[in-house]
Amino acid sequence: LTLGGTFFLAFWPLILVTIAAFSACYLYFGPSFVHFASNRLTDPPPYIDPYVLL
């Protein structure tokens, strides 16, 4: 393996722990754990001219 390949292999435990934690949260909380922010009806922040901030 090249140096880049062995460096990537060092992060497999972190990757697996992240996937396992996300999967556990999804199984515990159900589909409401992942949301797409489609039910939020908020206005965008007001526009502020950058020159006013100077």
Beta strands, then each sheet from edge to edge (+ up, - down):
end
